[in-house]
Amino acid sequence: MATRLDGKVVSKRILSELQQTVTGLAQQGVTPTLAVILVGSDPASQVYVRNKQRRAEEIGVRSLMFKLPEETSQKTLLAKVAELNQDPDVDGILVQLPLPKQLDERVVINSIDPDKDVDGFSPVSVGRLWTNEPTVVASTPYGIMALLDAYQIDVTGKRVVIVGRSNIVGRPLAGLMVNHDATVTIAHSKTRDLKALTREADILVVAIGVPHFIGADAVKPGATVIDVGISRGADGKLHGDVDADAVEPVAGALTPVPGGVGPMTIASLMAQTVELAKRRLHG
Ligand code: NDP
């Protein structure tokens, strides 16, 4: 039976360590501060933002929430970002995506000061990642690396296959894996003979959003399987991209959905906010 890579347990531990760090920073006069901009009233975004705020408050990170109306113009949004870029008390800036249609996501993300780009989505952050310089990286890939690390699963020299090439999961994870000396293949919807490829993986990461896409026949015996996907089924339950019941007897380790990668994502956002605050103190 596969080892359960428990993101709930690991993220709790990380958050409690962060809380201590935050207390230490506060004693030195620095309160880590995350500014969150939410434009419009997308229900899923509201839930995500609320969860981020709640976690921040729990560990003593100050979260500043800016709710802008659906019809906000590009100029207004850019002005808000510019104001936060200038604010010396703000460590991290996050613009919740997706944005309403009239706004150009690329332009908005590019306008965030790369040293405050806590989501790691800006081209400067991505460039730093791929040149293996210190940088903030997207929270989900960061969380996946932290989860592997917590279970002492070393990626060095391992064959890693990542299914999904989005800017928020697949691509940045590939960069992190390469930086940690893994041998990486990125697969996507145009990949031929995907199963043959995934069966070669020592570490298989699936981030596509297709429930139960990966069955036992797509997994090498003993492999570590990271299930990033979250889809809500007709039954109202959350489903991953991996058919956990089928894969569990084959894999060496597996993340549950929910309770695997999800909780690690928010903990990683907090970890990187605190990291940015430390830079404020130490330069
Ligand atoms: P995107 O829709 O941006 O990207 C999906 C990727 O999967 C694309 O690269 C696409 O290929 C590929 N893909 C889709 N169908 C197939 C297929 N049948 N075979 C092979 N590749 C396929 O998704 P995200 O990266 O944003 O999210 C992926 C999943 O992860 C979602 O379920 C999302 O909810 C979840 N997620 C979970 C997070 C967490 O914290 N747990 C955080 C972020 C996302 P192509 O590029 O060719 O179109």
Residues whose N, C-alpha, C, O or C-beta is under 5 A from the ligand:
A	BS01	NDP	T140 G164 R165 S166 V169 H188 S189 K190 A207 I208 G209 V228 G229 I230 S231 V261 G262 T265
